[in-house]
Amino acid sequence: MSSSTGVGEEVRERRRSKRADSGSVRLSERDGRMLRLIAEQYAVSVDQLARLIGRSHRTGRWLRDRWRQAGWVESRQLTAEGPSFVWLTGAGARIAGSPYRTWRPNAALAGHIEAVTEVRLLLEQQLRLGAWVCERALAQCLSGERAQAHLPDALLTTGRGRIAVEVELTLKSRARLEALLEELGQSYDQVWYFANPPLLPTLRELAVQAPWQNITVHPYPPHARALLG
């Protein structure tokens, strides 16, 4: 084979390789970090994704579409009036190195999942009050009898100790709430409840009566000024 023929074959091979790779999506450091965070939260809305990366809603949609093209996420509305959510596929969980099982969309949980992420965006990203430990990570740390303990929606680790974070959108029975407040108050340095306004009077009354006086009840949606005041 002549040298010119060899060079020609090499050029053609490079062109074929380029064409084969032209439609692929490569995982960036930001991709991996955001995909792992989505797995921690089960799912996030497109608007929340945009705020997590500090960009516009349009850029959030673009990133969602890029990931969906790669087969890393699925996305759709889970309720008729709700936002579009994004969650990992099995391929997305593997490429991101997520230790959690792939989440199956659940419309009944969509509002609560969105609310917990809103609180995380405020406490961890906007106010930088501490490091967020998600419920899924807490569950992995428990074994044996401790596995039966109630898990908060998250744990915020700060220089002042461990703060259990709970988001309450619907009212549980009074007896159930009393038991939860007592258990959480005993287990953590502080307990922060974020609750829909109609639930605030009951929760605040129970917090005052709880044996552990380390429970604070905040309105949901949360307000940065109230947390810093």
Residue pairs with C-beta under 8 A, 6 or more apart in sequence:
24 70
25 66
25 67
25 69
25 70
25 72
27 95
27 96
30 53
31 67
31 72
31 96
32 95
32 96
32 97
34 49
34 52
34 53
34 63
35 67
35 72
35 73
35 88
35 92
35 93
35 95
35 96
35 98
36 96
36 97
36 98
37 44
37 52
38 44
38 49
38 73
38 86
38 87
38 88
39 88
39 93
39 96
39 98
39 100
39 103
39 136
40 100
40 134
40 136
40 137
41 113
41 116
41 117
41 120
41 134
42 87
42 103
42 109
42 113
42 136
43 85
43 86
43 87
43 103
43 105
43 110
43 113
44 52
44 85
44 86
44 114
44 117
45 83
45 84
45 85
45 86
45 114
45 117
46 57
46 60
46 61
46 64
46 75
46 83
46 84
46 85
46 86
47 57
47 60
47 83
48 114
48 117
48 118
48 121
49 60
49 63
49 64
49 86
50 56
50 57
50 58
50 59
50 60
50 61
51 60
51 121
51 125
52 121
52 125
53 59
53 60
53 63
55 63
64 73
64 75
64 84
64 86
67 73
67 86
67 92
68 74
68 75
70 91
71 89
71 91
71 92
72 88
72 89
72 91
72 92
72 95
72 96
73 86
73 87
73 88
73 89
73 92
74 86
74 87
74 89
74 105
75 84
75 85
75 86
75 87
76 84
76 85
76 105
77 83
77 84
77 85
78 85
78 105
78 106
78 107
78 110
79 107
79 110
79 111
82 110
82 111
82 114
83 114
85 105
85 110
85 113
85 114
87 102
87 103
87 105
88 96
88 98
88 102
88 103
89 102
90 102
92 98
93 100
93 101
93 102
99 140
100 136
111 169
112 167
112 169
115 167
115 169
115 194
115 220
116 135
116 153
116 154
116 165
116 167
118 220
118 221
118 222
119 153
119 154
119 165
119 167
119 194
119 220
119 222
120 132
120 154
122 222
122 224
122 227
123 129
123 130
123 132
123 156
123 165
123 222
123 227
124 130
124 131
124 132
124 156
126 224
127 224
127 227
127 228
129 156
129 158
129 227
130 156
130 157
130 158
130 159
130 163
131 156
131 157
131 158
132 154
132 155
132 156
133 154
133 155
133 156
133 157
134 154
135 151
135 152
135 153
135 154
138 151
138 152
138 154
138 155
139 147
139 151
142 149
142 151
149 183
149 187
150 180
150 183
150 184
152 164
152 165
152 166
152 184
152 188
152 191
153 165
153 166
153 167
154 164
154 165
155 162
155 163
155 164
155 165
155 188
156 162
156 163
156 165
156 192
157 163
160 189
160 190
161 188
161 189
161 190
162 188
162 189
162 190
163 188
163 189
163 190
163 191
163 192
164 184
164 187
164 188
164 190
164 191
164 192
165 192
165 194
166 180
166 184
166 191
166 192
166 193
166 194
167 193
167 194
167 195
167 220
168 193
168 194
168 195
168 196
168 199
168 203
168 220
169 195
169 196
169 199
169 220
170 196
170 199
171 177
171 198
171 199
171 202
172 180
174 202
174 206
177 202
177 203
177 206
178 206
178 209
178 210
181 191
181 206
181 207
181 210
181 212
181 215
182 210
182 211
182 212
184 191
184 215
185 191
185 210
185 211
185 212
185 213
185 214
185 215
186 211
186 212
188 214
189 214
190 214
190 215
190 216
191 214
191 215
191 216
192 216
192 218
193 203
193 207
193 215
193 216
193 217
193 218
194 218
194 219
194 220
194 222
195 203
195 217
195 218
195 219
195 220
196 219
196 220
197 219
197 220
200 217
200 219
203 217
204 217
207 215
207 216
207 217
218 226
218 227
219 226
